[in-house]
Amino acid sequence: VREGRFKLVFANTVRTPPILPALYDLVADRGETTDVSAQHPEVVTKMATLADGMRRRLGDDQRVARSPELPP
């Protein structure tokens, strides 16, 4: 999910190697190398809530489950 300068990546443990959840600041880190979720928990919460709402509107209710690594 992208909003403004931020990109939120959700966990995908099915892939090899697994993708861990992370928040990237695309202005400061175009290469997406530094997870800034600890510095911006409010952005993570807002973007995760937006993603959950989008999934519900698309009828993808079964996938609406936050990764345990993300704040509630």
All heavy atoms as TSV, in Angstrom:
chain	resi	resn	atom	element	x	y	z
A	1	VAL	N	N	0.859	-1.168	0.000
A	1	VAL	CA	C	0.000	0.000	0.000
A	1	VAL	C	C	0.904	1.230	0.000
A	1	VAL	O	O	1.852	1.294	0.772
A	1	VAL	CB	C	-0.912	0.017	1.247
A	1	VAL	CG1	C	-1.723	1.285	1.311
A	1	VAL	CG2	C	-1.805	-1.194	1.279
A	2	ARG	N	N	0.588	2.188	-0.865
A	2	ARG	CA	C	1.365	3.428	-0.916
A	2	ARG	C	C	0.471	4.605	-0.591
A	2	ARG	O	O	-0.674	4.668	-1.015
A	2	ARG	CB	C	1.963	3.630	-2.303
A	2	ARG	CG	C	3.077	2.652	-2.597
A	2	ARG	CD	C	3.655	2.881	-3.937
A	2	ARG	NE	N	4.294	4.191	-3.986
A	2	ARG	CZ	C	5.045	4.619	-4.977
A	2	ARG	NH1	N	5.261	3.855	-6.000
A	2	ARG	NH2	N	5.575	5.823	-4.950
A	3	GLU	N	N	1.021	5.531	0.185
A	3	GLU	CA	C	0.336	6.773	0.471
A	3	GLU	C	C	1.394	7.840	0.708
A	3	GLU	O	O	2.225	7.713	1.622
A	3	GLU	CB	C	-0.580	6.659	1.682
A	3	GLU	CG	C	-1.318	7.953	1.946
A	3	GLU	CD	C	-2.332	7.856	3.065
A	3	GLU	OE1	O	-2.036	7.187	4.068
A	3	GLU	OE2	O	-3.379	8.463	2.923
A	4	GLY	N	N	1.359	8.877	-0.127
A	4	GLY	CA	C	2.350	9.933	0.018
A	4	GLY	C	C	3.758	9.382	-0.125
A	4	GLY	O	O	4.053	8.655	-1.060
A	5	ARG	N	N	4.577	9.678	0.839
A	5	ARG	CA	C	5.977	9.256	0.780
A	5	ARG	C	C	6.208	7.833	1.283
A	5	ARG	O	O	7.315	7.307	1.172
A	5	ARG	CB	C	6.840	10.242	1.552
A	5	ARG	CG	C	6.621	10.233	3.050
A	5	ARG	CD	C	7.377	11.319	3.790
A	5	ARG	NE	N	8.806	11.174	3.667
A	5	ARG	CZ	C	9.662	12.194	3.583
A	5	ARG	NH1	N	9.229	13.429	3.659
A	5	ARG	NH2	N	10.952	11.987	3.450
A	6	PHE	N	N	5.159	7.199	1.830
A	6	PHE	CA	C	5.330	5.894	2.475
A	6	PHE	C	C	4.774	4.740	1.659
A	6	PHE	O	O	3.794	4.882	0.934
A	6	PHE	CB	C	4.666	5.896	3.844
A	6	PHE	CG	C	5.331	6.810	4.826
A	6	PHE	CD1	C	4.750	8.010	5.178
A	6	PHE	CD2	C	6.549	6.480	5.386
A	6	PHE	CE1	C	5.357	8.859	6.083
A	6	PHE	CE2	C	7.176	7.317	6.287
A	6	PHE	CZ	C	6.579	8.517	6.630
A	7	LYS	N	N	5.405	3.581	1.839
A	7	LYS	CA	C	4.942	2.324	1.251
A	7	LYS	C	C	4.941	1.279	2.359
A	7	LYS	O	O	5.969	1.045	3.005
A	7	LYS	CB	C	5.877	1.885	0.125
A	7	LYS	CG	C	5.512	0.536	-0.469
A	7	LYS	CD	C	6.474	0.172	-1.583
A	7	LYS	CE	C	6.204	-1.195	-2.148
A	7	LYS	NZ	N	7.178	-1.532	-3.218
A	8	LEU	N	N	3.779	0.649	2.582
A	8	LEU	CA	C	3.656	-0.402	3.587
A	8	LEU	C	C	3.627	-1.744	2.878
A	8	LEU	O	O	2.816	-1.967	1.981
A	8	LEU	CB	C	2.375	-0.211	4.399
A	8	LEU	CG	C	2.108	-1.244	5.485
A	8	LEU	CD1	C	3.188	-1.203	6.563
A	8	LEU	CD2	C	0.733	-1.017	6.104
A	9	VAL	N	N	4.527	-2.621	3.267
A	9	VAL	CA	C	4.612	-3.960	2.701
A	9	VAL	C	C	4.122	-4.936	3.761
A	9	VAL	O	O	4.591	-4.900	4.901
A	9	VAL	CB	C	6.067	-4.304	2.297
A	9	VAL	CG1	C	6.166	-5.717	1.780
A	9	VAL	CG2	C	6.566	-3.306	1.273
A	10	PHE	N	N	3.173	-5.788	3.385
A	10	PHE	CA	C	2.635	-6.777	4.316
A	10	PHE	C	C	3.442	-8.062	4.261
A	10	PHE	O	O	4.059	-8.380	3.238
A	10	PHE	CB	C	1.165	-7.060	3.999
A	10	PHE	CG	C	0.271	-5.892	4.298
A	10	PHE	CD1	C	-0.022	-4.960	3.323
A	10	PHE	CD2	C	-0.233	-5.707	5.566
A	10	PHE	CE1	C	-0.825	-3.870	3.597
A	10	PHE	CE2	C	-1.034	-4.618	5.860
A	10	PHE	CZ	C	-1.329	-3.695	4.868
A	11	ALA	N	N	3.394	-8.814	5.335
A	11	ALA	CA	C	4.133	-10.074	5.418
A	11	ALA	C	C	3.581	-11.081	4.409
A	11	ALA	O	O	2.389	-11.121	4.140
A	11	ALA	CB	C	4.023	-10.653	6.827
A	12	ASN	N	N	4.473	-11.886	3.868
A	12	ASN	CA	C	4.100	-12.995	2.999
A	12	ASN	C	C	5.048	-14.137	3.326
A	12	ASN	O	O	6.151	-14.210	2.807
A	12	ASN	CB	C	4.205	-12.602	1.532
A	12	ASN	CG	C	3.766	-13.720	0.607
A	12	ASN	OD1	O	3.664	-14.870	1.004
A	12	ASN	ND2	N	3.505	-13.375	-0.630
A	13	THR	N	N	4.611	-15.009	4.229
A	13	THR	CA	C	5.478	-16.098	4.677
A	13	THR	C	C	5.415	-17.306	3.758
A	13	THR	O	O	6.148	-18.262	3.958
A	13	THR	CB	C	5.115	-16.516	6.114
A	13	THR	OG1	O	3.735	-16.882	6.146
A	13	THR	CG2	C	5.368	-15.388	7.091
A	14	VAL	N	N	4.555	-17.256	2.737
A	14	VAL	CA	C	4.461	-18.361	1.781
A	14	VAL	C	C	5.635	-18.318	0.813
A	14	VAL	O	O	6.091	-19.352	0.342
A	14	VAL	CB	C	3.115	-18.289	1.015
A	14	VAL	CG1	C	3.018	-19.359	-0.043
A	14	VAL	CG2	C	1.959	-18.382	1.991
A	15	ARG	N	N	6.139	-17.128	0.538
A	15	ARG	CA	C	7.256	-16.976	-0.399
A	15	ARG	C	C	8.558	-17.457	0.214
A	15	ARG	O	O	8.728	-17.495	1.413
A	15	ARG	CB	C	7.410	-15.516	-0.792
A	15	ARG	CG	C	6.237	-15.030	-1.625
A	15	ARG	CD	C	6.485	-13.684	-2.135
A	15	ARG	NE	N	7.738	-13.688	-2.906
A	15	ARG	CZ	C	8.052	-12.762	-3.776
A	15	ARG	NH1	N	7.255	-11.774	-4.001
A	15	ARG	NH2	N	9.186	-12.802	-4.427
A	16	THR	N	N	9.494	-17.805	-0.639
A	16	THR	CA	C	10.827	-18.195	-0.210
A	16	THR	C	C	11.823	-17.287	-0.903
A	16	THR	O	O	11.904	-17.307	-2.127
A	16	THR	CB	C	11.122	-19.654	-0.574
A	16	THR	OG1	O	10.117	-20.467	0.005
A	16	THR	CG2	C	12.477	-20.074	-0.061
A	17	PRO	N	N	12.573	-16.463	-0.189
A	17	PRO	CA	C	12.492	-16.237	1.249
A	17	PRO	C	C	11.228	-15.451	1.593
A	17	PRO	O	O	10.689	-14.731	0.757
A	17	PRO	CB	C	13.745	-15.427	1.561
A	17	PRO	CG	C	14.050	-14.703	0.305
A	17	PRO	CD	C	13.585	-15.605	-0.825
A	18	PRO	N	N	10.770	-15.579	2.835
A	18	PRO	CA	C	9.554	-14.868	3.236
A	18	PRO	C	C	9.744	-13.356	3.204
A	18	PRO	O	O	10.845	-12.848	3.399
A	18	PRO	CB	C	9.296	-15.352	4.662
A	18	PRO	CG	C	10.562	-15.950	5.120
A	18	PRO	CD	C	11.347	-16.347	3.915
A	19	ILE	N	N	8.656	-12.643	2.930
A	19	ILE	CA	C	8.670	-11.184	2.958
A	19	ILE	C	C	8.149	-10.751	4.324
A	19	ILE	O	O	7.067	-11.174	4.738
A	19	ILE	CB	C	7.786	-10.600	1.846
A	19	ILE	CG1	C	8.354	-10.982	0.473
A	19	ILE	CG2	C	7.674	-9.085	1.987
A	19	ILE	CD1	C	7.462	-10.605	-0.684
A	20	LEU	N	N	8.918	-9.963	5.030
A	20	LEU	CA	C	8.525	-9.480	6.348
A	20	LEU	C	C	7.812	-8.145	6.209
A	20	LEU	O	O	8.072	-7.397	5.270
A	20	LEU	CB	C	9.750	-9.346	7.240
A	20	LEU	CG	C	10.546	-10.629	7.456
A	20	LEU	CD1	C	11.792	-10.337	8.276
A	20	LEU	CD2	C	9.692	-11.691	8.107
A	21	PRO	N	N	6.910	-7.818	7.140
A	21	PRO	CA	C	6.221	-6.534	7.051
A	21	PRO	C	C	7.208	-5.387	7.264
A	21	PRO	O	O	8.150	-5.502	8.046
A	21	PRO	CB	C	5.195	-6.592	8.183
A	21	PRO	CG	C	5.755	-7.565	9.145
A	21	PRO	CD	C	6.530	-8.564	8.332
A	22	ALA	N	N	6.990	-4.294	6.538
A	22	ALA	CA	C	7.905	-3.158	6.649
A	22	ALA	C	C	7.228	-1.901	6.127
A	22	ALA	O	O	6.323	-1.963	5.299
A	22	ALA	CB	C	9.174	-3.425	5.848
A	23	LEU	N	N	7.694	-0.760	6.623
A	23	LEU	CA	C	7.268	0.545	6.136
A	23	LEU	C	C	8.507	1.243	5.579
A	23	LEU	O	O	9.537	1.319	6.259
A	23	LEU	CB	C	6.664	1.383	7.276
A	23	LEU	CG	C	6.201	2.778	6.883
A	23	LEU	CD1	C	4.947	2.706	6.011
A	23	LEU	CD2	C	5.934	3.615	8.124
A	24	TYR	N	N	8.388	1.725	4.350
A	24	TYR	CA	C	9.514	2.411	3.717
A	24	TYR	C	C	9.153	3.860	3.430
A	24	TYR	O	O	8.028	4.157	3.041
A	24	TYR	CB	C	9.896	1.722	2.407
A	24	TYR	CG	C	10.350	0.300	2.605
A	24	TYR	CD1	C	9.553	-0.759	2.207
A	24	TYR	CD2	C	11.569	0.022	3.208
A	24	TYR	CE1	C	9.958	-2.071	2.399
A	24	TYR	CE2	C	11.984	-1.285	3.407
A	24	TYR	CZ	C	11.175	-2.324	2.996
A	24	TYR	OH	O	11.575	-3.615	3.199
A	25	ASP	N	N	10.115	4.750	3.604
A	25	ASP	CA	C	9.987	6.155	3.243
A	25	ASP	C	C	10.603	6.289	1.859
A	25	ASP	O	O	11.828	6.296	1.711
A	25	ASP	CB	C	10.723	7.030	4.263
A	25	ASP	CG	C	10.623	8.508	3.958
A	25	ASP	OD1	O	10.311	8.874	2.796
A	25	ASP	OD2	O	10.866	9.305	4.875
A	26	LEU	N	N	9.759	6.371	0.830
A	26	LEU	CA	C	10.247	6.359	-0.539
A	26	LEU	C	C	10.979	7.634	-0.940
A	26	LEU	O	O	11.741	7.627	-1.906
A	26	LEU	CB	C	9.080	6.100	-1.499
A	26	LEU	CG	C	8.372	4.769	-1.288
A	26	LEU	CD1	C	7.197	4.653	-2.244
A	26	LEU	CD2	C	9.318	3.609	-1.460
A	27	VAL	N	N	10.786	8.718	-0.202
A	27	VAL	CA	C	11.518	9.952	-0.493
A	27	VAL	C	C	12.954	9.834	0.014
A	27	VAL	O	O	13.903	10.155	-0.697
A	27	VAL	CB	C	10.807	11.177	0.125
A	27	VAL	CG1	C	11.653	12.430	-0.016
A	27	VAL	CG2	C	9.438	11.361	-0.518
A	28	ALA	N	N	13.101	9.347	1.236
A	28	ALA	CA	C	14.435	9.241	1.843
A	28	ALA	C	C	15.169	7.968	1.440
A	28	ALA	O	O	16.393	7.905	1.525
A	28	ALA	CB	C	14.309	9.300	3.366
A	29	ASP	N	N	14.425	6.937	0.992
A	29	ASP	CA	C	15.020	5.623	0.743
A	29	ASP	C	C	14.358	4.984	-0.476
A	29	ASP	O	O	13.540	4.083	-0.359
A	29	ASP	CB	C	14.819	4.758	1.994
A	29	ASP	CG	C	15.357	3.346	1.862
A	29	ASP	OD1	O	16.212	3.105	0.993
A	29	ASP	OD2	O	14.902	2.478	2.629
A	30	ARG	N	N	14.732	5.458	-1.645
A	30	ARG	CA	C	14.111	4.963	-2.887
A	30	ARG	C	C	14.361	3.477	-3.107
A	30	ARG	O	O	13.581	2.813	-3.783
A	30	ARG	CB	C	14.620	5.751	-4.074
A	30	ARG	CG	C	14.167	7.197	-4.024
A	30	ARG	CD	C	14.549	7.886	-5.276
A	30	ARG	NE	N	13.697	7.382	-6.340
A	30	ARG	CZ	C	13.219	8.110	-7.309
A	30	ARG	NH1	N	13.536	9.368	-7.386
A	30	ARG	NH2	N	12.449	7.588	-8.222
A	31	GLY	N	N	15.433	2.948	-2.552
A	31	GLY	CA	C	15.765	1.538	-2.729
A	31	GLY	C	C	15.049	0.608	-1.765
A	31	GLY	O	O	15.224	-0.600	-1.826
A	32	GLU	N	N	14.235	1.182	-0.878
A	32	GLU	CA	C	13.464	0.404	0.099
A	32	GLU	C	C	14.365	-0.551	0.889
A	32	GLU	O	O	14.138	-1.749	0.970
A	32	GLU	CB	C	12.336	-0.367	-0.588
A	32	GLU	CG	C	11.362	0.530	-1.302
A	32	GLU	CD	C	10.294	-0.227	-2.050
A	32	GLU	OE1	O	10.021	-1.393	-1.736
A	32	GLU	OE2	O	9.715	0.372	-2.982
A	33	THR	N	N	15.380	0.021	1.530
A	33	THR	CA	C	16.326	-0.790	2.294
A	33	THR	C	C	16.168	-0.656	3.802
A	33	THR	O	O	16.666	-1.503	4.534
A	33	THR	CB	C	17.777	-0.418	1.926
A	33	THR	OG1	O	17.982	0.967	2.219
A	33	THR	CG2	C	18.063	-0.679	0.460
A	34	THR	N	N	15.473	0.407	4.263
A	34	THR	CA	C	15.378	0.667	5.691
A	34	THR	C	C	13.923	0.697	6.144
A	34	THR	O	O	13.142	1.536	5.689
A	34	THR	CB	C	16.042	2.015	6.041
A	34	THR	OG1	O	17.391	1.995	5.569
A	34	THR	CG2	C	16.032	2.264	7.534
A	35	ASP	N	N	13.570	-0.214	7.030
A	35	ASP	CA	C	12.224	-0.279	7.602
A	35	ASP	C	C	12.093	0.825	8.650
A	35	ASP	O	O	12.850	0.867	9.609
A	35	ASP	CB	C	12.008	-1.645	8.238
A	35	ASP	CG	C	10.658	-1.804	8.894
A	35	ASP	OD1	O	9.792	-0.927	8.749
A	35	ASP	OD2	O	10.466	-2.837	9.564
A	36	VAL	N	N	11.121	1.725	8.446
A	36	VAL	CA	C	10.932	2.838	9.379
A	36	VAL	C	C	9.635	2.684	10.183
A	36	VAL	O	O	9.128	3.655	10.746
A	36	VAL	CB	C	10.968	4.206	8.649
A	36	VAL	CG1	C	12.333	4.457	8.033
A	36	VAL	CG2	C	9.858	4.301	7.607
A	37	SER	N	N	9.097	1.475	10.255
A	37	SER	CA	C	7.826	1.261	10.959
A	37	SER	C	C	7.920	1.608	12.441
A	37	SER	O	O	6.959	2.128	13.007
A	37	SER	CB	C	7.321	-0.168	10.772
A	37	SER	OG	O	8.262	-1.101	11.229
A	38	ALA	N	N	9.058	1.383	13.069
A	38	ALA	CA	C	9.203	1.707	14.493
A	38	ALA	C	C	9.168	3.220	14.725
A	38	ALA	O	O	8.683	3.680	15.759
A	38	ALA	CB	C	10.507	1.124	15.033
A	39	GLN	N	N	9.637	3.993	13.755
A	39	GLN	CA	C	9.645	5.446	13.883
A	39	GLN	C	C	8.288	6.066	13.516
A	39	GLN	O	O	8.020	7.215	13.858
A	39	GLN	CB	C	10.723	6.073	12.987
A	39	GLN	CG	C	12.127	5.754	13.423
A	39	GLN	CD	C	12.660	4.474	12.784
A	39	GLN	OE1	O	11.919	3.661	12.254
A	39	GLN	NE2	N	13.956	4.295	12.859
A	40	HIS	N	N	7.436	5.317	12.808
A	40	HIS	CA	C	6.152	5.854	12.334
A	40	HIS	C	C	5.010	4.864	12.570
A	40	HIS	O	O	4.307	4.481	11.619
A	40	HIS	CB	C	6.246	6.193	10.845
A	40	HIS	CG	C	7.297	7.195	10.513
A	40	HIS	ND1	N	7.118	8.541	10.732
A	40	HIS	CD2	C	8.544	7.047	9.998
A	40	HIS	CE1	C	8.223	9.184	10.350
A	40	HIS	NE2	N	9.094	8.294	9.911
A	41	PRO	N	N	4.778	4.433	13.807
A	41	PRO	CA	C	3.719	3.442	14.055
A	41	PRO	C	C	2.332	3.948	13.675
A	41	PRO	O	O	1.467	3.160	13.272
A	41	PRO	CB	C	3.828	3.152	15.550
A	41	PRO	CG	C	4.518	4.349	16.125
A	41	PRO	CD	C	5.435	4.849	15.046
A	42	GLU	N	N	2.119	5.266	13.763
A	42	GLU	CA	C	0.808	5.815	13.403
A	42	GLU	C	C	0.551	5.684	11.910
A	42	GLU	O	O	-0.588	5.447	11.481
A	42	GLU	CB	C	0.692	7.280	13.846
A	42	GLU	CG	C	1.497	8.283	13.055
A	42	GLU	CD	C	3.021	8.270	13.245
A	42	GLU	OE1	O	3.523	7.587	14.158
A	42	GLU	OE2	O	3.707	8.959	12.474
A	43	VAL	N	N	1.598	5.777	11.093
A	43	VAL	CA	C	1.453	5.613	9.641
A	43	VAL	C	C	1.137	4.148	9.332
A	43	VAL	O	O	0.274	3.855	8.499
A	43	VAL	CB	C	2.735	6.070	8.898
A	43	VAL	CG1	C	2.645	5.762	7.412
A	43	VAL	CG2	C	2.978	7.552	9.129
A	44	VAL	N	N	1.818	3.228	10.009
A	44	VAL	CA	C	1.562	1.802	9.811
A	44	VAL	C	C	0.108	1.484	10.147
A	44	VAL	O	O	-0.592	0.823	9.369
A	44	VAL	CB	C	2.514	0.935	10.668
A	44	VAL	CG1	C	2.125	-0.538	10.595
A	44	VAL	CG2	C	3.952	1.134	10.235
A	45	THR	N	N	-0.363	1.970	11.281
A	45	THR	CA	C	-1.734	1.706	11.709
A	45	THR	C	C	-2.730	2.271	10.700
A	45	THR	O	O	-3.672	1.579	10.296
A	45	THR	CB	C	-1.990	2.304	13.100
A	45	THR	OG1	O	-1.082	1.700	14.021
A	45	THR	CG2	C	-3.407	2.065	13.555
A	46	LYS	N	N	-2.512	3.504	10.264
A	46	LYS	CA	C	-3.421	4.144	9.307
A	46	LYS	C	C	-3.453	3.377	7.984
A	46	LYS	O	O	-4.525	3.099	7.438
A	46	LYS	CB	C	-2.982	5.588	9.061
A	46	LYS	CG	C	-3.830	6.308	8.041
A	46	LYS	CD	C	-3.315	7.711	7.808
A	46	LYS	CE	C	-4.115	8.394	6.707
A	46	LYS	NZ	N	-3.547	9.690	6.368
A	47	MET	N	N	-2.284	3.020	7.467
A	47	MET	CA	C	-2.225	2.342	6.178
A	47	MET	C	C	-2.768	0.916	6.259
A	47	MET	O	O	-3.423	0.449	5.328
A	47	MET	CB	C	-0.800	2.375	5.640
A	47	MET	CG	C	-0.372	3.786	5.265
A	47	MET	SD	S	1.336	3.910	4.696
A	47	MET	CE	C	1.190	3.209	3.064
A	48	ALA	N	N	-2.523	0.211	7.369
A	48	ALA	CA	C	-3.056	-1.136	7.542
A	48	ALA	C	C	-4.582	-1.096	7.627
A	48	ALA	O	O	-5.273	-1.955	7.065
A	48	ALA	CB	C	-2.463	-1.789	8.783
A	49	THR	N	N	-5.118	-0.082	8.291
A	49	THR	CA	C	-6.567	0.081	8.384
A	49	THR	C	C	-7.164	0.358	7.006
A	49	THR	O	O	-8.207	-0.203	6.644
A	49	THR	CB	C	-6.916	1.215	9.367
A	49	THR	OG1	O	-6.386	0.872	10.649
A	49	THR	CG2	C	-8.412	1.423	9.477
A	50	LEU	N	N	-6.504	1.204	6.222
A	50	LEU	CA	C	-6.958	1.479	4.861
A	50	LEU	C	C	-6.951	0.203	4.015
A	50	LEU	O	O	-7.899	-0.061	3.267
A	50	LEU	CB	C	-6.067	2.532	4.198
A	50	LEU	CG	C	-6.223	3.964	4.681
A	50	LEU	CD1	C	-5.124	4.843	4.077
A	50	LEU	CD2	C	-7.592	4.497	4.311
A	51	ALA	N	N	-5.903	-0.583	4.135
A	51	ALA	CA	C	-5.799	-1.827	3.366
A	51	ALA	C	C	-6.896	-2.807	3.773
A	51	ALA	O	O	-7.499	-3.463	2.925
A	51	ALA	CB	C	-4.419	-2.454	3.555
A	52	ASP	N	N	-7.168	-2.910	5.071
A	52	ASP	CA	C	-8.236	-3.797	5.543
A	52	ASP	C	C	-9.581	-3.370	4.962
A	52	ASP	O	O	-10.376	-4.206	4.529
A	52	ASP	CB	C	-8.311	-3.800	7.069
A	52	ASP	CG	C	-7.166	-4.564	7.720
A	52	ASP	OD1	O	-6.441	-5.284	6.987
A	52	ASP	OD2	O	-6.992	-4.427	8.939
A	53	GLY	N	N	-9.836	-2.067	4.939
A	53	GLY	CA	C	-11.082	-1.552	4.371
A	53	GLY	C	C	-11.198	-1.862	2.883
A	53	GLY	O	O	-12.269	-2.239	2.398
A	54	MET	N	N	-10.098	-1.711	2.164
A	54	MET	CA	C	-10.104	-2.016	0.732
A	54	MET	C	C	-10.397	-3.497	0.498
A	54	MET	O	O	-11.156	-3.847	-0.395
A	54	MET	CB	C	-8.761	-1.637	0.108
A	54	MET	CG	C	-8.572	-0.149	-0.074
A	54	MET	SD	S	-7.029	0.206	-0.949
A	54	MET	CE	C	-6.028	0.806	0.413
A	55	ARG	N	N	-9.778	-4.353	1.301
A	55	ARG	CA	C	-10.022	-5.800	1.159
A	55	ARG	C	C	-11.493	-6.123	1.400
A	55	ARG	O	O	-12.080	-6.918	0.678
A	55	ARG	CB	C	-9.149	-6.580	2.134
A	55	ARG	CG	C	-7.701	-6.619	1.750
A	55	ARG	CD	C	-6.913	-7.434	2.759
A	55	ARG	NE	N	-5.527	-7.514	2.392
A	55	ARG	CZ	C	-4.524	-7.347	3.240
A	55	ARG	NH1	N	-4.764	-7.083	4.513
A	55	ARG	NH2	N	-3.283	-7.439	2.846
A	56	ARG	N	N	-12.069	-5.532	2.418
A	56	ARG	CA	C	-13.483	-5.775	2.703
A	56	ARG	C	C	-14.362	-5.324	1.537
A	56	ARG	O	O	-15.275	-6.042	1.134
A	56	ARG	CB	C	-13.904	-5.055	3.980
A	56	ARG	CG	C	-13.473	-5.759	5.227
A	56	ARG	CD	C	-14.104	-5.127	6.475
A	56	ARG	NE	N	-13.461	-5.668	7.648
A	56	ARG	CZ	C	-12.400	-5.119	8.253
A	56	ARG	NH1	N	-11.896	-3.981	7.816
A	56	ARG	NH2	N	-11.871	-5.682	9.307
A	57	ARG	N	N	-14.090	-4.129	0.999
A	57	ARG	CA	C	-14.889	-3.627	-0.120
A	57	ARG	C	C	-14.741	-4.505	-1.357
A	57	ARG	O	O	-15.651	-4.610	-2.165
A	57	ARG	CB	C	-14.504	-2.188	-0.444
A	57	ARG	CG	C	-15.078	-1.199	0.557
A	57	ARG	CD	C	-14.933	0.236	0.100
A	57	ARG	NE	N	-13.568	0.688	-0.090
A	57	ARG	CZ	C	-12.737	1.063	0.875
A	57	ARG	NH1	N	-13.123	1.033	2.135
A	57	ARG	NH2	N	-11.512	1.475	0.611
A	58	LEU	N	N	-13.600	-5.137	-1.509
A	58	LEU	CA	C	-13.376	-6.017	-2.653
A	58	LEU	C	C	-13.890	-7.434	-2.410
A	58	LEU	O	O	-13.793	-8.285	-3.287
A	58	LEU	CB	C	-11.878	-6.071	-2.988
A	58	LEU	CG	C	-11.299	-4.777	-3.538
A	58	LEU	CD1	C	-9.787	-4.862	-3.608
A	58	LEU	CD2	C	-11.888	-4.481	-4.904
A	59	GLY	N	N	-14.413	-7.698	-1.206
A	59	GLY	CA	C	-14.924	-9.023	-0.889
A	59	GLY	C	C	-13.850	-10.016	-0.492
A	59	GLY	O	O	-14.040	-11.219	-0.559
A	60	ASP	N	N	-12.732	-9.516	-0.069
A	60	ASP	CA	C	-11.603	-10.371	0.320
A	60	ASP	C	C	-11.515	-10.436	1.840
A	60	ASP	O	O	-10.454	-10.292	2.423
A	60	ASP	CB	C	-10.307	-9.808	-0.279
A	60	ASP	CG	C	-9.167	-10.807	-0.262
A	60	ASP	OD1	O	-9.412	-11.976	0.054
A	60	ASP	OD2	O	-8.032	-10.385	-0.552
A	61	ASP	N	N	-12.653	-10.644	2.501
A	61	ASP	CA	C	-12.708	-10.648	3.966
A	61	ASP	C	C	-11.815	-11.699	4.604
A	61	ASP	O	O	-11.330	-11.525	5.706
A	61	ASP	CB	C	-14.139	-10.872	4.449
A	61	ASP	CG	C	-15.030	-9.681	4.159
A	61	ASP	OD1	O	-14.494	-8.599	3.868
A	61	ASP	OD2	O	-16.254	-9.846	4.207
A	62	GLN	N	N	-11.599	-12.807	3.931
A	62	GLN	CA	C	-10.802	-13.878	4.532
A	62	GLN	C	C	-9.351	-13.476	4.711
A	62	GLN	O	O	-8.649	-14.044	5.519
A	62	GLN	CB	C	-10.882	-15.136	3.676
A	62	GLN	CG	C	-12.277	-15.727	3.665
A	62	GLN	CD	C	-12.365	-16.940	2.767
A	62	GLN	OE1	O	-11.451	-17.201	1.985
A	62	GLN	NE2	N	-13.439	-17.679	2.883
A	63	ARG	N	N	-8.898	-12.500	3.969
A	63	ARG	CA	C	-7.494	-12.089	4.061
A	63	ARG	C	C	-7.293	-10.920	5.007
A	63	ARG	O	O	-6.185	-10.460	5.187
A	63	ARG	CB	C	-6.969	-11.734	2.687
A	63	ARG	CG	C	-7.000	-12.947	1.765
A	63	ARG	CD	C	-6.350	-12.616	0.497
A	63	ARG	NE	N	-4.951	-12.329	0.784
A	63	ARG	CZ	C	-3.954	-12.643	0.007
A	63	ARG	NH1	N	-4.171	-13.241	-1.105
A	63	ARG	NH2	N	-2.722	-12.328	0.320
A	64	VAL	N	N	-8.354	-10.428	5.614
A	64	VAL	CA	C	-8.240	-9.287	6.528
A	64	VAL	C	C	-7.756	-9.811	7.868
A	64	VAL	O	O	-8.512	-10.234	8.711
A	64	VAL	CB	C	-9.575	-8.531	6.681
A	64	VAL	CG1	C	-9.429	-7.397	7.695
A	64	VAL	CG2	C	-10.012	-7.995	5.339
A	65	ALA	N	N	-6.476	-9.842	7.999
A	65	ALA	CA	C	-5.841	-10.287	9.240
A	65	ALA	C	C	-4.483	-9.627	9.309
A	65	ALA	O	O	-3.636	-9.873	8.470
A	65	ALA	CB	C	-5.703	-11.801	9.253
A	66	ARG	N	N	-4.300	-8.779	10.262
A	66	ARG	CA	C	-3.017	-8.087	10.397
A	66	ARG	C	C	-1.913	-9.069	10.757
A	66	ARG	O	O	-2.116	-10.006	11.495
A	66	ARG	CB	C	-3.108	-7.044	11.506
A	66	ARG	CG	C	-3.825	-5.814	11.106
A	66	ARG	CD	C	-3.502	-4.729	12.106
A	66	ARG	NE	N	-4.607	-3.894	12.460
A	66	ARG	CZ	C	-5.425	-3.301	11.640
A	66	ARG	NH1	N	-5.336	-3.511	10.372
A	66	ARG	NH2	N	-6.387	-2.533	12.064
A	67	SER	N	N	-0.772	-8.765	10.230
A	67	SER	CA	C	0.408	-9.530	10.600
A	67	SER	C	C	0.687	-9.276	12.085
A	67	SER	O	O	0.554	-8.160	12.552
A	67	SER	CB	C	1.590	-9.076	9.771
A	67	SER	OG	O	2.767	-9.662	10.235
A	68	PRO	N	N	1.072	-10.298	12.835
A	68	PRO	CA	C	1.350	-10.082	14.258
A	68	PRO	C	C	2.510	-9.115	14.503
A	68	PRO	O	O	2.627	-8.557	15.579
A	68	PRO	CB	C	1.695	-11.478	14.781
A	68	PRO	CG	C	1.977	-12.300	13.580
A	68	PRO	CD	C	1.273	-11.658	12.420
A	69	GLU	N	N	3.333	-8.882	13.493
A	69	GLU	CA	C	4.452	-7.966	13.665
A	69	GLU	C	C	4.000	-6.507	13.591
A	69	GLU	O	O	4.738	-5.620	13.976
A	69	GLU	CB	C	5.518	-8.199	12.586
A	69	GLU	CG	C	6.181	-9.553	12.676
A	69	GLU	CD	C	5.429	-10.618	11.878
A	69	GLU	OE1	O	4.324	-10.356	11.377
A	69	GLU	OE2	O	5.976	-11.723	11.754
A	70	LEU	N	N	2.799	-6.245	13.070
A	70	LEU	CA	C	2.313	-4.875	12.955
A	70	LEU	C	C	1.517	-4.504	14.179
A	70	LEU	O	O	0.852	-5.354	14.769
A	70	LEU	CB	C	1.429	-4.723	11.709
A	70	LEU	CG	C	2.136	-4.911	10.368
A	70	LEU	CD1	C	1.121	-4.838	9.244
A	70	LEU	CD2	C	3.200	-3.851	10.173
A	71	PRO	N	N	1.532	-3.242	14.551
A	71	PRO	CA	C	0.740	-2.842	15.721
A	71	PRO	C	C	-0.750	-2.977	15.441
A	71	PRO	O	O	-1.164	-2.896	14.289
A	71	PRO	CB	C	1.119	-1.365	15.915
A	71	PRO	CG	C	1.742	-0.931	14.653
A	71	PRO	CD	C	2.266	-2.144	13.952
A	72	PRO	N	N	-1.566	-3.223	16.478
A	72	PRO	CA	C	-3.012	-3.393	16.269
A	72	PRO	C	C	-3.663	-2.122	15.791
A	72	PRO	O	O	-3.168	-1.054	15.916
A	72	PRO	CB	C	-3.523	-3.794	17.643
A	72	PRO	CG	C	-2.459	-3.429	18.612
A	72	PRO	CD	C	-1.170	-3.322	17.844
